[in-house]
Amino acid sequence: MEDKSWENITDHIIIHILSYLPVHHRHNAGAACRSWNRAFNSPLLWRHVRATFHSEKDVRWLGCLQRYGTHFRTVHIDCNQEDVVNRRITCDFINELARLPERRLKRFIVIFSGMNPYFYAGQEMHEAIEDLFGPPPTKCNVISTLEHVDLGKLSIAYSDKLFLPLAENNPNLRFLNIQNASLVCKVSSDCLLKIITTCTKLIDLRVHYYSLSEEVLTALADKDRTPLQHLSVCCQKDDKMGFAKVWESEFWKALTEHNRALRVSLIFGDYCPTLRIPKLLKPEIPVSVLRVENWHPLLYLVRFCCEHYYRTIEVLVLHTHTSPQLDQALLELVTKSPRLRELHVYCVLAKDTVTEILKIRPGLQRITLKSEKEPFPWEPEVL
C-alpha cells in the first residue's frame, strides 16, 4: 500500500506550500520536521519573494534577507502605509537589500496598501529605493542587474534623483512603471530621456504625461534600440508643458514605424482638464487601452474610437453621463472592434444595449455594464 505520510511529500510541493505563508508562519512550518526544514532553507523558496509589512511580526523578513537575500531574483514588497512601524521596517528591508554582498535581483515591485497618512511625503522611502538603484557596494558581486521595476502604486512624489541612478546602474532594464499614485510628478523629460537612451532594451514604459517631450518620443523611435512593445501615458492634470508639441502626429508616425507591435495605453485621470483630451487624441496612436475617469460627456470620444481605434482597442473605461446617443455609439464600437476584451462604462445604459453588447461580443472577459442604477463602487464582472 502506498505510504501517504507527510514525510513523503516531495520538496518542490513543500516549497510551493511555504511560498504562500506569511513569514512568521513560514518559520514555524520550517521547524515542523527535517524535510520541511530542508525545503525552508532551499534557495528555490527564496528566488521569488513577496514580503508583506503589515505588522511588527513582519520584522522577521530582515532575518530572512540577511540569510537568504543572495538568492532573491524577484522582490515584491507590500507595505501597509498607515502604520509608521511598517514603513520603518520596509525602509530597513530595502536598505539591507541594497547592501547584500551578492546580488541577483532582477525584479523589484513596491506597493502601498491601506490609507495614505495625512501629510506623509515618503521621503525615507524615496531615499531607501534610491539607495537600491544606486551603485552597489564596492565588494558586492553583482550577478544580475534590475530588469523590471514597478513603482506604480506608491503615493509619494518621485524625482530625477531617484531614477537617474537606476538608468546608470541597470542598463538591462526592460520594464519601468513610474505612474505613481501621487498627483505630483517631478520626473523631468531630461531624466526620462536619459533612461531611454541608456536602457536600450526597455520594451514596456509607463509614465506620466509631464515626463514626455519631443526628444523622448524621438529617442523611442531610434532604430538602434529594442522595439518598444507598450507605452502607457497617464494625464493626471494640466501640466505646464505644451501639450501640442508632445502630441504632434509626426512623432507618433515615426514611433510606430520602428515599433510595429507597439500598444499604447492612455489614461485621463480625475484632474485632467476635459478640454485637453480631444487635443491629445491622434489617429496615429495605436491605442489598446483607453481610460477616462473625469465624469464628463464622452460621446465624441466613443465616436473617435469608432473611426480611428477600432482595430487596436482592447480595453475601454469610461466615467461619463447617460444618453441614447452614447448607447448607439457603444454598439457601433463593439461591432467594429474585434480585439475588445474589456468594456467598463460607469453610467446606466439601456437594458437592450447591454444585452446586444454581450450578444455581439460574447468573448468579452470583464465588463462593467449596468442597466439599473446601483450604489457605487461598481465592481467589474468577470465573464
C-alpha contacts under 8 A as a table, 3 or more apart, distances in Angstrom:
res1	aa1	res2	aa2	distance
3	D	8	N	7.47
4	K	8	N	6.67
4	K	9	I	7.99
5	S	8	N	5.74
5	S	9	I	7.48
6	W	9	I	5.60
7	E	35	S	6.77
9	I	13	I	6.76
9	I	14	I	6.94
10	T	13	I	5.60
10	T	14	I	6.62
11	D	14	I	5.10
11	D	15	I	6.06
11	D	35	S	7.28
11	D	36	W	7.74
11	D	38	R	7.92
11	D	39	A	5.79
12	H	15	I	5.03
12	H	16	H	6.16
12	H	39	A	7.72
13	I	16	H	5.02
13	I	17	I	6.30
14	I	17	I	5.05
14	I	18	L	6.12
14	I	36	W	6.68
14	I	39	A	6.37
15	I	18	L	5.10
15	I	19	S	6.13
15	I	39	A	5.58
15	I	40	F	6.99
15	I	42	S	7.97
15	I	44	L	7.49
15	I	45	L	5.65
16	H	19	S	5.25
16	H	20	Y	7.15
16	H	45	L	7.66
17	I	20	Y	5.78
17	I	21	L	7.28
18	L	21	L	5.39
18	L	26	R	5.87
18	L	29	A	7.58
18	L	40	F	7.39
18	L	45	L	7.62
19	S	26	R	7.92
19	S	45	L	6.50
19	S	49	V	7.89
21	L	25	H	5.93
21	L	26	R	5.43
22	P	25	H	5.44
22	P	26	R	6.02
22	P	52	T	7.53
23	V	26	R	4.90
23	V	27	H	6.28
23	V	51	A	7.82
23	V	58	D	6.65
23	V	60	R	6.72
23	V	61	W	6.61
24	H	27	H	5.23
24	H	28	N	6.55
24	H	57	K	6.79
24	H	58	D	7.02
24	H	60	R	6.84
25	H	28	N	5.04
25	H	29	A	6.10
26	R	29	A	5.12
26	R	30	G	6.03
26	R	40	F	7.71
27	H	30	G	5.10
27	H	31	A	6.57
27	H	40	F	7.82
28	N	31	A	5.34
28	N	32	A	6.85
29	A	32	A	5.30
29	A	36	W	6.92
29	A	37	N	7.85
30	G	33	C	7.17
30	G	36	W	5.09
30	G	37	N	4.42
30	G	38	R	7.78
30	G	39	A	7.39
30	G	40	F	5.26
31	A	34	R	7.67
31	A	36	W	6.94
31	A	37	N	5.69
32	A	36	W	6.33
32	A	37	N	7.10
33	C	36	W	5.45
33	C	37	N	6.11
34	R	37	N	5.08
34	R	38	R	6.12
35	S	38	R	5.02
35	S	39	A	6.31
36	W	39	A	5.03
36	W	40	F	6.08
37	N	40	F	4.87
37	N	41	N	6.30
38	R	41	N	5.30
38	R	42	S	6.23
39	A	42	S	5.02
39	A	45	L	7.24
40	F	45	L	6.75
41	N	45	L	7.46
42	S	45	L	5.68
42	S	46	W	7.34
43	P	46	W	5.33
43	P	47	R	6.44
43	P	68	Y	7.32
43	P	71	H	5.91
44	L	47	R	5.48
44	L	71	H	7.96
45	L	48	H	7.15
46	W	49	V	5.93
46	W	68	Y	6.54
46	W	69	G	7.57
46	W	71	H	5.91
46	W	72	F	5.72
47	R	71	H	5.40
47	R	72	F	4.46
47	R	73	R	4.97
47	R	74	T	6.31
48	H	72	F	6.19
48	H	73	R	5.78
48	H	74	T	4.53
48	H	75	V	6.24
49	V	72	F	6.94
49	V	73	R	7.96
49	V	74	T	5.90
49	V	75	V	4.94
49	V	76	H	6.12
50	R	75	V	5.96
50	R	76	H	4.57
50	R	77	I	5.88
50	R	78	D	7.48
51	A	61	W	7.00
51	A	75	V	7.16
51	A	76	H	6.07
51	A	77	I	4.87
51	A	78	D	6.26
52	T	58	D	6.89
52	T	77	I	5.88
52	T	78	D	4.68
52	T	79	C	6.03
53	F	56	E	7.76
53	F	58	D	5.46
53	F	59	V	7.71
53	F	77	I	7.62
53	F	78	D	6.08
53	F	79	C	4.75
53	F	80	N	6.23
53	F	86	N	5.40
53	F	87	R	7.78
53	F	89	I	7.26
53	F	90	T	6.58
54	H	58	D	6.85
54	H	78	D	7.93
54	H	79	C	6.21
54	H	80	N	5.18
54	H	86	N	6.00
55	S	58	D	5.75
55	S	85	V	7.64
55	S	86	N	6.26
56	E	59	V	5.77
56	E	85	V	6.93
56	E	86	N	6.99
57	K	60	R	6.43
58	D	61	W	5.81
59	V	62	L	5.80
59	V	63	G	7.76
59	V	89	I	6.31
60	R	63	G	5.34
60	R	64	C	6.54
61	W	64	C	4.94
61	W	65	L	6.03
61	W	93	F	7.44
62	L	65	L	5.04
62	L	66	Q	6.34
62	L	92	D	7.75
62	L	93	F	5.89
62	L	96	E	7.85
63	G	66	Q	5.20
63	G	67	R	6.28
64	C	67	R	5.17
64	C	68	Y	5.64
64	C	69	G	6.93
65	L	68	Y	5.36
65	L	69	G	4.33
65	L	70	T	8.00
65	L	93	F	7.54
65	L	96	E	7.58
65	L	97	L	7.13
66	Q	69	G	5.77
66	Q	96	E	7.76
66	Q	100	L	7.74
67	R	70	T	7.88
68	Y	71	H	5.74
68	Y	72	F	7.25
69	G	72	F	5.26
69	G	97	L	7.11
69	G	100	L	6.98
70	T	100	L	6.76
70	T	101	P	7.44
70	T	102	E	5.41
70	T	103	R	5.71
70	T	104	R	6.51
71	H	103	R	7.88
71	H	104	R	6.60
72	F	75	V	6.81
72	F	103	R	7.77
72	F	104	R	6.15
72	F	105	L	5.68
73	R	104	R	5.49
73	R	105	L	4.26
73	R	106	K	5.31
73	R	107	R	6.38
74	T	105	L	6.05
74	T	106	K	6.03
74	T	107	R	4.54
74	T	108	F	6.08
75	V	105	L	7.58
75	V	107	R	6.22
75	V	108	F	5.12
75	V	109	I	6.31
76	H	107	R	7.97
76	H	108	F	6.07
76	H	109	I	4.66
76	H	110	V	5.89
77	I	90	T	7.92
77	I	109	I	6.09
77	I	110	V	4.66
77	I	111	I	6.24
78	D	110	V	6.11
78	D	111	I	5.10
78	D	112	F	5.97
78	D	113	S	6.76
79	C	86	N	6.35
79	C	87	R	6.64
79	C	90	T	6.74
79	C	110	V	7.75
79	C	111	I	6.40
79	C	112	F	5.06
79	C	113	S	5.99
80	N	83	D	6.61
80	N	86	N	6.27
80	N	87	R	7.39
80	N	112	F	5.84
80	N	113	S	4.70
80	N	114	G	5.29
81	Q	84	V	6.97
81	Q	86	N	6.61
81	Q	87	R	5.96
81	Q	112	F	5.86
81	Q	113	S	6.18
81	Q	114	G	5.97
81	Q	115	M	6.83
81	Q	116	N	6.33
81	Q	117	P	7.21
82	E	86	N	7.89
82	E	114	G	5.90
82	E	115	M	5.76
82	E	116	N	6.25
82	E	117	P	5.81
83	D	86	N	5.43
83	D	87	R	6.67
84	V	87	R	5.08
84	V	88	R	6.14
85	V	88	R	5.08
85	V	89	I	6.20
86	N	89	I	5.27
86	N	90	T	6.11
87	R	90	T	5.08
87	R	91	C	6.24
87	R	125	M	7.72
88	R	91	C	5.21
88	R	92	D	6.25
89	I	92	D	5.01
89	I	93	F	6.11
90	T	93	F	5.03
90	T	94	I	6.32
91	C	94	I	5.16
91	C	95	N	6.07
91	C	124	E	7.03
91	C	125	M	5.86
91	C	128	A	5.72
92	D	95	N	5.08
92	D	96	E	6.15
92	D	128	A	7.86
93	F	96	E	5.22
93	F	97	L	6.08
94	I	97	L	4.87
94	I	98	A	6.31
94	I	128	A	5.96
94	I	129	I	6.63
94	I	132	L	6.89
95	N	98	A	5.24
95	N	99	R	6.67
95	N	128	A	5.55
95	N	129	I	7.67
95	N	131	D	6.77
95	N	132	L	6.85
96	E	99	R	5.08
96	E	100	L	6.51
97	L	100	L	5.64
97	L	132	L	7.09
98	A	131	D	6.44
98	A	132	L	4.54
98	A	133	F	7.95
98	A	136	P	6.84
99	R	136	P	7.12
99	R	137	P	6.35
99	R	140	C	7.69
100	L	103	R	6.34
100	L	140	C	6.81
101	P	137	P	7.80
101	P	139	K	6.67
101	P	140	C	4.50
101	P	141	N	6.23
102	E	140	C	5.31
102	E	141	N	4.59
102	E	142	V	5.85
102	E	143	I	7.14
103	R	140	C	7.12
103	R	141	N	6.28
103	R	142	V	4.89
103	R	143	I	5.75
103	R	144	S	6.43
103	R	145	T	7.76
104	R	142	V	6.66
104	R	143	I	5.17
104	R	144	S	4.64
104	R	145	T	6.91
105	L	108	F	7.49
105	L	144	S	6.11
105	L	145	T	6.28
105	L	146	L	6.14
106	K	144	S	6.35
106	K	145	T	5.73
106	K	146	L	4.19
106	K	147	E	5.11
106	K	148	H	6.28
107	R	146	L	5.99
107	R	147	E	6.02
107	R	148	H	4.56
107	R	149	V	6.05
108	F	146	L	7.39
108	F	148	H	6.18
108	F	149	V	5.00
108	F	150	D	6.46
109	I	148	H	7.97
109	I	149	V	5.89
109	I	150	D	4.73
109	I	151	L	6.14
110	V	150	D	6.66
110	V	151	L	5.65
110	V	152	G	7.99
110	V	153	K	7.15
110	V	154	L	7.17
111	I	151	L	6.85
111	I	152	G	7.39
111	I	153	K	4.87
111	I	154	L	5.55
112	F	153	K	6.10
112	F	154	L	5.44
112	F	155	S	7.31
116	N	120	Y	7.29
116	N	155	S	7.25
117	P	120	Y	5.51
121	A	156	I	5.79
121	A	157	A	7.27
122	G	125	M	5.22
122	G	126	H	6.20
122	G	155	S	7.93
122	G	156	I	5.51
122	G	157	A	7.86
123	Q	126	H	5.02
123	Q	127	E	6.23
123	Q	156	I	7.90
124	E	127	E	5.08
124	E	128	A	6.17
125	M	128	A	5.10
125	M	129	I	6.26
126	H	129	I	5.41
126	H	130	E	6.05
126	H	156	I	7.78
126	H	158	Y	7.36
126	H	162	L	7.07
127	E	130	E	4.90
127	E	131	D	6.16
127	E	162	L	7.78
128	A	131	D	5.11
128	A	132	L	6.58
129	I	132	L	5.05
129	I	133	F	6.26
129	I	162	L	7.39
130	E	133	F	5.09
130	E	134	G	6.08
130	E	161	K	7.48
130	E	162	L	4.99
130	E	163	F	7.61
130	E	165	P	7.37
130	E	166	L	7.97
131	D	134	G	5.18
131	D	135	P	7.92
132	L	135	P	7.81
132	L	136	P	7.66
133	F	162	L	7.49
133	F	163	F	7.56
133	F	165	P	5.66
133	F	166	L	4.72
133	F	169	N	7.00
133	F	170	N	7.88
134	G	165	P	4.90
134	G	166	L	6.36
134	G	168	E	7.99
134	G	169	N	6.49
135	P	165	P	7.35
135	P	169	N	6.09
136	P	140	C	6.20
136	P	142	V	7.79
137	P	140	C	5.22
142	V	145	T	7.01
145	T	169	N	7.63
145	T	170	N	5.46
145	T	171	P	7.79
145	T	172	N	6.86
145	T	173	L	7.95
146	L	149	V	7.15
146	L	170	N	5.59
146	L	172	N	6.78
146	L	173	L	5.89
147	E	170	N	7.32
147	E	172	N	5.55
147	E	173	L	3.89
147	E	174	R	5.13
147	E	175	F	6.38
148	H	173	L	6.12
148	H	174	R	5.95
148	H	175	F	4.61
148	H	176	L	6.19
149	V	173	L	7.89
149	V	175	F	6.05
149	V	176	L	5.01
149	V	177	N	6.41
150	D	175	F	7.58
150	D	176	L	5.85
150	D	177	N	4.72
150	D	178	I	6.81
151	L	154	L	6.03
151	L	177	N	5.74
151	L	178	I	5.41
151	L	179	Q	7.17
151	L	180	N	6.43
152	G	177	N	5.50
152	G	178	I	5.30
152	G	179	Q	4.76
152	G	180	N	4.49
152	G	181	A	6.75
153	K	179	Q	7.63
153	K	180	N	5.56
153	K	181	A	5.67
154	L	180	N	5.42
154	L	181	A	5.65
154	L	182	S	7.44
155	S	180	N	6.03
155	S	181	A	4.51
155	S	182	S	4.71
156	I	180	N	6.97
156	I	181	A	7.12
156	I	182	S	5.61
157	A	180	N	7.34
157	A	182	S	5.91
157	A	183	L	7.84
157	A	184	V	5.62
157	A	185	C	5.95
157	A	186	K	6.89
158	Y	162	L	6.74
158	Y	180	N	7.83
158	Y	184	V	7.98
158	Y	185	C	6.26
158	Y	186	K	5.88
158	Y	187	V	6.28
159	S	162	L	5.69
159	S	163	F	7.19
159	S	185	C	7.34
159	S	186	K	4.82
159	S	187	V	4.74
159	S	188	S	7.67
160	D	163	F	5.38
160	D	164	L	5.86
160	D	186	K	7.03
160	D	187	V	5.10
160	D	188	S	6.56
160	D	191	C	5.79
161	K	164	L	5.92
161	K	165	P	7.30
162	L	165	P	6.53
162	L	166	L	7.13
163	F	166	L	4.85
163	F	167	A	6.40
163	F	191	C	7.23
163	F	195	I	7.68
164	L	167	A	5.32
164	L	168	E	6.34
164	L	191	C	6.33
164	L	194	K	7.25
164	L	195	I	7.09
165	P	168	E	4.99
165	P	169	N	6.02
166	L	169	N	5.53
166	L	170	N	5.73
166	L	195	I	7.87
167	A	170	N	5.49
167	A	171	P	6.18
167	A	173	L	7.94
167	A	194	K	7.01
167	A	195	I	4.97
167	A	198	T	6.15
167	A	199	C	6.41
168	E	171	P	6.75
168	E	198	T	7.14
170	N	173	L	5.88
170	N	199	C	7.39
171	P	198	T	6.11
171	P	199	C	4.65
171	P	200	T	7.37
171	P	201	K	7.80
172	N	199	C	6.07
172	N	200	T	7.64
172	N	201	K	6.10
172	N	202	L	7.61
173	L	176	L	7.44
173	L	199	C	5.78
173	L	201	K	6.37
173	L	202	L	5.70
174	R	199	C	7.59
174	R	201	K	5.46
174	R	202	L	3.83
174	R	203	I	5.34
174	R	204	D	6.39
175	F	202	L	6.00
175	F	203	I	6.29
175	F	204	D	4.78
175	F	205	L	6.07
176	L	202	L	7.78
176	L	204	D	6.40
176	L	205	L	5.14
176	L	206	R	6.22
177	N	205	L	6.07
177	N	206	R	4.55
177	N	207	V	6.41
178	I	206	R	6.07
178	I	207	V	5.39
178	I	208	H	7.48
179	Q	206	R	6.11
179	Q	207	V	5.07
179	Q	208	H	5.76
179	Q	234	C	6.99
182	S	185	C	7.32
183	L	236	Q	6.86
183	L	237	K	7.70
185	C	208	H	7.17
185	C	210	Y	6.89
185	C	211	S	7.91
186	K	211	S	7.94
187	V	191	C	6.48
187	V	192	L	7.21
187	V	210	Y	7.66
187	V	211	S	5.81
188	S	191	C	5.25
188	S	192	L	6.46
188	S	210	Y	7.27
188	S	211	S	5.05
188	S	212	L	7.93
189	S	192	L	4.98
189	S	193	L	5.98
189	S	210	Y	7.49
189	S	211	S	4.42
189	S	212	L	5.37
189	S	213	S	5.93
189	S	216	V	6.93
190	D	193	L	5.02
190	D	194	K	6.27
191	C	194	K	5.07
191	C	195	I	6.43
192	L	195	I	5.06
192	L	196	I	6.26
192	L	211	S	6.54
192	L	212	L	7.56
192	L	216	V	7.06
193	L	196	I	5.11
193	L	197	T	6.10
193	L	215	E	7.15
193	L	216	V	5.30
193	L	219	A	7.24
194	K	197	T	5.33
194	K	198	T	5.99
195	I	198	T	5.29
195	I	199	C	5.68
196	I	199	C	5.32
196	I	200	T	6.16
196	I	202	L	7.21
196	I	216	V	7.57
196	I	219	A	6.92
196	I	220	L	6.96
197	T	200	T	5.98
197	T	219	A	6.83
199	C	202	L	5.84
200	T	225	R	4.95
200	T	226	T	6.08
201	K	225	R	6.51
201	K	226	T	5.11
202	L	205	L	7.15
202	L	226	T	6.86
202	L	228	L	6.76
203	I	226	T	6.90
203	I	227	P	6.49
203	I	228	L	4.28
203	I	229	Q	5.14
203	I	230	H	6.43
204	D	228	L	6.43
204	D	229	Q	5.93
204	D	230	H	4.71
204	D	231	L	6.02
205	L	230	H	6.32
205	L	231	L	5.01
205	L	232	S	6.29
206	R	231	L	5.80
206	R	232	S	4.42
206	R	233	V	6.10
206	R	234	C	7.95
207	V	211	S	6.85
207	V	212	L	7.99
207	V	231	L	8.00
207	V	232	S	6.21
207	V	233	V	5.32
207	V	234	C	6.40
208	H	211	S	5.78
208	H	212	L	7.44
208	H	233	V	5.45
208	H	234	C	4.66
208	H	235	C	6.16
208	H	236	Q	7.52
209	Y	212	L	5.51
209	Y	233	V	5.68
209	Y	234	C	5.62
209	Y	235	C	5.17
209	Y	236	Q	7.69
210	Y	235	C	7.72
210	Y	239	D	6.20
210	Y	241	M	6.93
212	L	216	V	6.02
212	L	217	L	7.38
212	L	246	V	6.82
213	S	216	V	5.13
213	S	217	L	6.51
213	S	245	K	7.53
213	S	246	V	5.29
214	E	217	L	5.35
214	E	218	T	6.13
214	E	245	K	6.67
214	E	246	V	5.32
214	E	251	F	7.27
215	E	218	T	5.00
215	E	219	A	6.05
216	V	219	A	5.12
216	V	220	L	6.30
217	L	220	L	5.11
217	L	221	A	6.44
217	L	246	V	7.99
217	L	251	F	6.38
217	L	252	W	7.64
217	L	255	L	6.81
218	T	221	A	5.16
218	T	222	D	6.70
218	T	251	F	6.59
218	T	254	A	7.55
218	T	255	L	7.11
219	A	222	D	5.23
220	L	225	R	7.74
220	L	228	L	7.19
220	L	255	L	6.58
221	A	254	A	6.08
221	A	255	L	4.48
221	A	256	T	7.55
221	A	257	E	7.73
221	A	258	H	5.79
221	A	259	N	7.10
222	D	225	R	5.93
222	D	258	H	7.35
223	K	226	T	7.72
223	K	227	P	7.73
223	K	258	H	6.23
227	P	258	H	6.67
227	P	259	N	4.97
227	P	260	R	7.84
227	P	262	L	7.97
228	L	231	L	7.43
228	L	259	N	5.65
228	L	261	A	7.73
228	L	262	L	6.05
229	Q	259	N	6.95
229	Q	261	A	5.82
229	Q	262	L	4.42
229	Q	263	R	6.05
230	H	262	L	5.51
230	H	263	R	4.79
230	H	264	V	5.76
230	H	265	S	7.67
231	L	262	L	7.43
231	L	263	R	6.42
231	L	264	V	4.88
231	L	265	S	6.28
232	S	264	V	5.64
232	S	265	S	4.41
232	S	266	L	6.04
232	S	267	I	7.67
233	V	264	V	7.73
233	V	265	S	6.18
233	V	266	L	5.21
233	V	267	I	6.19
234	C	266	L	6.13
234	C	267	I	4.57
234	C	268	F	6.07
234	C	269	G	7.15
235	C	238	D	7.96
235	C	266	L	7.70
235	C	267	I	5.99
235	C	268	F	4.91
235	C	269	G	6.10
235	C	272	C	6.01
236	Q	267	I	7.89
236	Q	268	F	6.03
236	Q	269	G	4.66
236	Q	270	D	6.68
236	Q	271	Y	5.40
236	Q	272	C	4.87
237	K	269	G	7.38
237	K	270	D	7.89
237	K	271	Y	4.77
237	K	272	C	4.18
237	K	273	P	6.64
238	D	271	Y	7.60
238	D	272	C	5.99
238	D	273	P	6.33
239	D	242	G	7.99
242	G	245	K	5.91
242	G	246	V	7.13
243	F	246	V	5.62
243	F	247	W	6.51
243	F	279	K	7.79
243	F	280	L	7.27
244	A	247	W	5.40
244	A	248	E	6.21
244	A	279	K	7.30
244	A	280	L	7.62
245	K	248	E	5.74
247	W	251	F	7.28
247	W	252	W	7.52
247	W	280	L	6.10
247	W	282	K	7.44
248	E	251	F	5.88
248	E	252	W	7.13
249	S	252	W	5.25
249	S	253	K	6.19
249	S	282	K	6.60
249	S	284	E	6.41
250	E	253	K	5.10
250	E	254	A	6.28
251	F	254	A	5.17
251	F	255	L	6.09
252	W	255	L	4.89
252	W	256	T	6.10
252	W	284	E	6.01
252	W	285	I	6.16
253	K	256	T	5.39
253	K	257	E	6.09
253	K	284	E	6.18
253	K	285	I	7.99
254	A	257	E	5.13
254	A	258	H	6.77
255	L	258	H	5.77
255	L	259	N	6.06
256	T	259	N	4.75
256	T	260	R	5.46
256	T	261	A	7.86
256	T	262	L	6.56
256	T	285	I	7.94
256	T	286	P	7.89
257	E	260	R	5.96
259	N	262	L	5.32
262	L	286	P	6.94
263	R	286	P	5.75
263	R	287	V	6.09
263	R	288	S	5.62
263	R	312	T	7.96
264	V	285	I	7.02
264	V	286	P	5.76
264	V	287	V	4.67
264	V	288	S	5.61
264	V	289	V	6.65
265	S	287	V	5.90
265	S	288	S	5.86
265	S	289	V	4.43
265	S	290	L	5.90
266	L	287	V	7.12
266	L	289	V	6.20
266	L	290	L	5.01
266	L	291	R	6.29
267	I	289	V	7.98
267	I	290	L	6.04
267	I	291	R	4.71
267	I	292	V	6.13
268	F	271	Y	8.00
268	F	272	C	5.90
268	F	277	I	7.61
268	F	291	R	6.04
268	F	292	V	4.79
268	F	293	E	6.16
268	F	294	N	7.38
269	G	272	C	5.47
269	G	291	R	7.92
269	G	292	V	6.34
269	G	293	E	5.16
269	G	294	N	6.13
270	D	293	E	5.34
270	D	294	N	4.32
270	D	295	W	7.84
271	Y	294	N	6.88
272	C	276	R	7.37
272	C	277	I	7.85
272	C	294	N	7.23
273	P	276	R	5.48
273	P	277	I	7.19
274	T	277	I	5.60
274	T	294	N	7.51
274	T	296	H	7.28
275	L	278	P	6.62
275	L	279	K	7.63
276	R	279	K	5.39
276	R	280	L	6.51
277	I	280	L	5.24
277	I	281	L	6.51
278	P	281	L	5.37
278	P	301	L	7.69
279	K	282	K	7.73
281	L	285	I	7.63
282	K	285	I	5.69
283	P	286	P	7.84
283	P	308	H	5.45
283	P	309	Y	7.36
286	P	309	Y	6.94
286	P	312	T	6.15
287	V	290	L	6.86
287	V	309	Y	6.23
287	V	312	T	5.98
287	V	313	I	5.81
288	S	309	Y	7.84
288	S	312	T	5.22
288	S	313	I	4.12
288	S	314	E	4.99
288	S	315	V	6.37
289	V	313	I	6.11
289	V	314	E	5.91
289	V	315	V	4.66
289	V	316	L	6.00
290	L	313	I	7.69
290	L	315	V	6.33
290	L	316	L	5.05
290	L	317	V	6.24
291	R	316	L	6.01
291	R	317	V	4.57
291	R	318	L	6.14
292	V	295	W	7.87
292	V	317	V	6.15
292	V	318	L	5.12
292	V	319	H	6.15
293	E	317	V	7.75
293	E	318	L	6.33
293	E	319	H	5.06
293	E	320	T	7.95
294	N	319	H	6.32
294	N	320	T	7.60
295	W	319	H	4.82
295	W	320	T	4.58
295	W	321	H	7.04
296	H	319	H	7.15
296	H	320	T	5.05
296	H	321	H	6.53
297	P	320	T	5.40
297	P	321	H	5.57
298	L	301	L	5.21
298	L	302	V	6.58
298	L	318	L	7.77
298	L	320	T	6.15
298	L	321	H	7.67
298	L	326	L	7.92
299	L	302	V	5.31
299	L	303	R	6.34
299	L	325	Q	7.23
299	L	326	L	5.51
299	L	329	A	7.27
300	Y	303	R	5.16
300	Y	304	F	6.10
301	L	304	F	4.92
301	L	305	C	6.24
302	V	305	C	5.07
302	V	306	C	6.26
302	V	326	L	7.72
302	V	329	A	6.29
302	V	330	L	6.71
302	V	333	L	7.22
303	R	306	C	4.92
303	R	307	E	6.35
303	R	329	A	6.21
303	R	333	L	7.68
304	F	307	E	5.18
304	F	308	H	6.04
304	F	309	Y	7.44
305	C	308	H	5.25
305	C	309	Y	4.58
305	C	310	Y	5.88
305	C	313	I	7.89
305	C	333	L	7.10
306	C	309	Y	6.25
306	C	310	Y	5.37
306	C	329	A	7.84
306	C	332	E	6.97
306	C	333	L	5.01
306	C	336	K	7.11
307	E	310	Y	6.73
308	H	311	R	7.67
309	Y	312	T	5.48
309	Y	313	I	5.64
310	Y	313	I	5.62
310	Y	333	L	6.71
310	Y	336	K	5.92
310	Y	337	S	4.64
310	Y	338	P	7.69
311	R	336	K	7.75
311	R	337	S	5.90
311	R	338	P	7.02
311	R	339	R	7.10
312	T	337	S	7.54
312	T	339	R	6.56
313	I	316	L	7.29
313	I	337	S	6.76
313	I	339	R	6.31
313	I	340	L	5.92
314	E	337	S	7.99
314	E	339	R	5.22
314	E	340	L	4.03
314	E	341	R	5.42
314	E	342	E	6.47
315	V	340	L	6.10
315	V	341	R	6.16
315	V	342	E	4.70
315	V	343	L	6.01
316	L	342	E	6.39
316	L	343	L	5.11
316	L	344	H	6.21
317	V	343	L	6.18
317	V	344	H	4.68
317	V	345	V	5.93
317	V	346	Y	7.91
318	L	344	H	6.30
318	L	345	V	4.93
318	L	346	Y	6.06
319	H	345	V	6.25
319	H	346	Y	4.82
319	H	347	C	6.83
320	T	345	V	7.49
320	T	346	Y	6.32
320	T	347	C	6.06
321	H	347	C	5.76
322	T	326	L	6.88
322	T	347	C	5.71
322	T	348	V	6.00
322	T	349	L	6.65
323	S	326	L	5.21
323	S	327	D	6.66
323	S	349	L	7.95
324	P	327	D	5.14
324	P	328	Q	6.42
325	Q	328	Q	5.15
325	Q	329	A	6.17
326	L	329	A	5.08
326	L	330	L	6.10
327	D	330	L	5.23
327	D	331	L	6.34
327	D	349	L	6.50
327	D	350	A	7.22
327	D	353	T	6.33
328	Q	331	L	5.20
328	Q	332	E	6.39
328	Q	353	T	7.96
329	A	332	E	5.11
329	A	333	L	6.21
330	L	333	L	5.03
330	L	334	V	6.06
331	L	334	V	5.18
331	L	335	T	6.12
331	L	353	T	7.19
331	L	356	E	7.57
331	L	357	I	6.31
332	E	335	T	5.14
332	E	336	K	6.29
333	L	336	K	5.22
333	L	337	S	6.00
334	V	337	S	5.35
334	V	338	P	7.79
334	V	340	L	7.26
334	V	357	I	6.70
334	V	360	I	7.14
334	V	361	R	6.95
335	T	338	P	7.59
335	T	360	I	6.36
335	T	361	R	7.55
337	S	340	L	5.66
340	L	343	L	7.52
340	L	364	L	6.88
341	R	363	G	6.78
341	R	364	L	4.46
341	R	365	Q	5.38
341	R	366	R	6.88
342	E	364	L	5.85
342	E	365	Q	5.92
342	E	366	R	4.94
342	E	367	I	5.64
343	L	364	L	7.71
343	L	366	R	6.76
343	L	367	I	4.94
343	L	368	T	6.41
343	L	369	L	7.67
344	H	366	R	7.96
344	H	367	I	5.28
344	H	368	T	4.26
344	H	369	L	6.26
344	H	380	P	7.44
345	V	348	V	7.98
345	V	368	T	5.83
345	V	369	L	5.80
345	V	370	K	7.92
346	Y	368	T	7.09
346	Y	369	L	7.32
346	Y	370	K	7.81
346	Y	378	W	7.76
347	C	369	L	7.94
347	C	370	K	7.10
348	V	369	L	7.47
348	V	370	K	5.28
348	V	371	S	5.22
348	V	372	E	5.97
348	V	373	K	6.10
349	L	353	T	6.51
349	L	354	V	6.78
349	L	369	L	7.14
349	L	370	K	6.02
349	L	371	S	4.91
349	L	372	E	7.62
350	A	353	T	5.12
350	A	354	V	6.58
350	A	371	S	5.41
351	K	354	V	5.28
351	K	355	T	6.31
351	K	370	K	7.86
351	K	371	S	4.87
352	D	355	T	5.07
352	D	356	E	6.02
353	T	356	E	5.11
353	T	357	I	6.11
354	V	357	I	5.19
354	V	358	L	6.43
354	V	369	L	6.46
354	V	370	K	7.41
354	V	371	S	6.97
355	T	358	L	5.40
355	T	359	K	6.26
356	E	359	K	4.90
356	E	360	I	6.06
357	I	360	I	5.20
357	I	361	R	6.06
358	L	361	R	5.21
358	L	362	P	5.28
358	L	364	L	7.53
359	K	362	P	5.68
361	R	364	L	5.89
364	L	367	I	7.20
364	L	383	L	6.94
365	Q	382	V	5.95
365	Q	383	L	5.14
366	R	380	P	6.38
366	R	381	E	5.49
366	R	382	V	4.52
366	R	383	L	5.77
367	I	380	P	5.53
367	I	381	E	5.28
367	I	382	V	6.68
367	I	383	L	7.61
368	T	378	W	7.24
368	T	379	E	6.98
368	T	380	P	4.85
368	T	381	E	6.16
370	K	373	K	6.99
374	E	378	W	7.53
375	P	378	W	7.22
